């Protein structure tokens, strides 16, 4: 997700630099480029907002589970720790 976000930011920055360098050109292609740049910015904001919302929802679900079932959470954590320990011990 972070790689996609950084790639999109780089594309937007390159497009902005291209627009500044050709600011004197008022052709139809420049107008199309501006519109595509606006769309890319909008898509980037939507992507970021979506990622933040999903992360918050996952964190809230985990928090609710741990508060509703603390002993089960401890048992799951212990089981995962045991399995990781077994895997590390085999090497």
C-alpha positions as semicolon CSV with decimal commas, in nm:
position;residue;x (nm);y (nm);z (nm)
1;X;0,000;0,000;0,000
2;X;0,283;0,237;0,091
3;X;0,464;0,160;-0,235
4;X;0,150;0,238;-0,437
5;X;0,101;0,560;-0,246
6;X;0,460;0,672;-0,303
7;X;0,440;0,579;-0,673
8;X;0,124;0,783;-0,717
9;X;0,281;1,078;-0,537
10;X;0,583;1,058;-0,768
11;X;0,358;1,053;-1,074
12;X;0,165;1,355;-0,950
13;X;0,489;1,542;-0,873
14;X;0,628;1,463;-1,220
15;X;0,307;1,578;-1,384
16;X;0,310;1,901;-1,185
17;X;0,671;1,965;-1,287
18;X;0,582;1,902;-1,650
19;X;0,290;2,143;-1,626
20;X;0,509;2,413;-1,475
21;X;0,770;2,373;-1,746
22;X;0,510;2,401;-2,019
23;X;0,292;2,664;-1,853
24;X;0,305;2,883;-2,162
25;X;0,134;2,615;-2,364
26;X;-0,244;2,650;-2,337
27;X;-0,330;2,369;-2,573
28;X;-0,603;2,113;-2,526
29;X;-0,349;1,850;-2,422
30;X;-0,238;2,071;-2,131
31;X;-0,599;2,101;-2,018
32;X;-0,636;1,722;-2,039
33;X;-0,318;1,680;-1,838
34;X;-0,451;1,914;-1,568
35;X;-0,776;1,719;-1,551
36;X;-0,593;1,388;-1,524
37;X;-0,375;1,535;-1,252
38;X;-0,683;1,644;-1,056
39;X;-0,827;1,294;-1,093
40;X;-0,500;1,137;-0,974
41;X;-0,496;1,361;-0,667
42;X;-0,858;1,270;-0,592
43;X;-0,784;0,898;-0,634
44;X;-0,481;0,928;-0,406
45;X;-0,688;1,096;-0,135
46;X;-0,956;0,827;-0,167
47;X;-0,693;0,553;-0,143
48;X;-0,543;0,707;0,168
49;X;-0,881;0,758;0,335
50;X;-0,984;0,401;0,254
51;X;-0,660;0,260;0,400
52;X;-0,699;0,466;0,717
53;X;-1,062;0,359;0,761
54;X;-0,981;-0,011;0,713
55;X;-0,691;0,009;0,956
56;X;-0,905;0,179;1,219
57;X;-1,183;-0,078;1,174
58;X;-0,939;-0,368;1,210
59;X;-0,787;-0,213;1,522
60;X;-1,128;-0,154;1,674
61;X;-1,236;-0,512;1,599
62;X;-0,921;-0,649;1,763
63;X;-0,971;-0,422;2,065
64;X;-1,334;-0,531;2,101
65;X;-1,238;-0,899;2,077
66;X;-0,967;-0,866;2,343
67;X;-1,202;-0,680;2,579
68;X;-1,492;-0,922;2,522
69;X;-1,284;-1,240;2,549
70;X;-0,965;-1,171;2,746
71;X;-0,889;-1,533;2,837
72;X;-0,937;-1,655;2,483
73;X;-0,705;-1,376;2,364
74;X;-0,441;-1,486;2,613
75;X;-0,478;-1,848;2,500
76;X;-0,445;-1,753;2,133
77;X;-0,138;-1,539;2,204
78;X;0,019;-1,822;2,405
79;X;-0,056;-2,072;2,126
80;X;0,097;-1,849;1,862
81;X;0,400;-1,791;2,083
82;X;0,436;-2,167;2,134
83;X;0,420;-2,234;1,760
84;X;0,672;-1,963;1,682
85;X;0,900;-2,101;1,951
86;X;0,870;-2,451;1,804
87;X;0,953;-2,324;1,456
88;X;1,253;-2,128;1,580
89;X;1,371;-2,423;1,791
90;X;1,372;-2,658;1,491
91;X;1,642;-2,459;1,315
